Amino acid sequence: MGTADAVRLEGHGLVLREWRDDEGAELVRLFDDPEIAHWTPLASPFDLLAAEEYLARVRRGRAAGERLHLAITTDGREPMGEVMLNVVAGTIGYGVGAAYRGQRLAYRALLLMTEYALQVERLPQVKLEIEAGNAASVAVARAAGYRLVNAEPVPVESNGRSYSLHTWVYGA
């Protein structure tokens, strides 16, 4: 996006940076995946048109100060996934491309984004919303110090399926 106030976070062996306008093909490479389609509300198939629409939503959310979507990289260059902070709702979401799974990227990105949310955005707590059957995401949440809240799951309808999201929290 190339704004003067672009967010770039470094730590835990990662560089999280904002998406560039020319990275539609990179988004397709990461997000046109059955696992991503199953566990997220992203379009499926995720093609170049979906990527362009996604980048437009990312830009609008960022301009409104509502959302921050950062590419997960180890060097500031090659995107391996994404971590997103919804500042309004205080929620974080993440996804890692199939070729990069098993490297603890989601865990490290979640730690870094959690630190940013609490220290820079000054949110009192941050939340994750995870489907109970998403064992990988549940493991990431636990490893990062999130705890499951004893509350009714939130019903969701997305991509033609119905499921319930459980809330995990970090902070007060």
N, C-alpha and C positions, 0 to 999 in steps of 0.2 A: 503494500500500500504506500510505502515510501513517505509517510508523514513525518514531520520534524519531531513529533512527540511519540514516535513509534516505541512500542514496548519490546524490550529484549531482556529476558531473564536468564541468568547463568547460575548453575549450581548442580550438585549431585551428578556431575559428569554430563550435563545437558546444556544446550542453548535452546531456549524457547523464543521464537521470533514470530512476528506477524507474517501472514501470507502475502505473497506478491501477486499482483494482478495477472502475471503470466504463468501461474502455476496450476492452471486447470488440469493439464495432463497429469501432473503429480497427484492432484486430488483424486482423479479417476483411478490411478495406479493404487492408491491407498484405500479408497472407499468403495470401489466396485468389487465387493467381496461378500460372499454369503454370510459370514460371521457378522460383519458390520451391518449388513441389511437386517439380520435377525435381531440384534441387540440394540439398534439405534433407530431413530425416526428418519434417517437419511433416505433419499430417493433410491430406488432400486429398479432397474439397473442405474448405476451412477455413471453417467456418460459425460461428455464435454458440455452439453447443454445444462445438465444438472450441476456440474462444477461451476459454470458461469453464474447460474442462479444462486448457488451457495455462496460464492465470493461476493455477489451483490448484497446478499443478506448479511454476510459478515461485515461488509463495509458500513451498511446502514446501522447495524447494532453497535458497532464501534463508534460511529459518528454521534449516535444518541447517548453514548456513555453507558449503555445497557449490557453489552457483552464484549468479551475479549477472547478471540480465537487465536491460538498460537500454534505454529507448526513445531512439532517435537523434532529436534535435531541433536546430533552430538557435536557438530562443528559449525552450526549456523547456516549450513548450506542445504544438504539433502534432507527433505522432510521424510520422517519415518512414521508419523502419526500426528495427532492433534490433541490439545487439551484446551478446554473452553471454560471460562468463568462467566456465569450469568450474575452480574453485580446486583441486579434488582432482586432476584430470588435467592441469592447467596448459594447457588449450586455450581458444582464443577462436573464436567463430563470429559471423557477421554476415549480415544480409540487409537489403536496401533495397527499399521499395515501388516498383512499376513507374513511378509518376508522378514519382519523385524520383531516378531513376537518371541518371547523367551529371553529377552535381554533386560527385563525389569524397567523398560522405558515408561510404561504407564505408571508404575509405582513412583519412579523418580520424578516424572512430570507432575504427578499429583502432589508430591511433597513440595515441589517448587511453586506450583500454583496456589497451594494452600498457604504457604508462607507469604506469597504476594497478596492474597485475599485478606489475610489477617493483619499484615504489617503495613501494606501500602493502601489498600482499599479500606482498611480499618473495619472490616466486617466483624461482628461479635462472634460469629460462628460460620462455618461453611458446611454444606450438605452435599451428599451424593444421593441419587435416586437410582436404585439397582433392582433389577428383576431377580427374584430369589434363585432362579435356575442358572443365573450367570455366574458360575463358579469362579471364573478368572477375575471378574470385576469384584466379587466379594473378597477374594484373596488379596487383591490390591488394596481395597478399602481397609481391611484388617491390618495389613502390613504397614499402612501409612498412619495407623492410630485412630481411624474412624471407628465409631461404635454404632451398632444398630439401635434405632429408637423403637421403643415399645409403643407403636401407633398403628392405626389401620393402614394397610397398603393403599396406594392411590391407583385407582383403575385407569388404564390408558388404552386407547385404540390407535394403532399406527401401522401403516403398511399392510392393512388388511388383517391384522390380528389383534386380539384383546389380551391384555396381561396386566399385572399389578406391579407397581414399583414400591420397594421398601426404602425408607429414609435412613441414611447413615449420617452422623454428625461428627464434627471435629470442633472443639472449642467449647466455650461456656454454654 
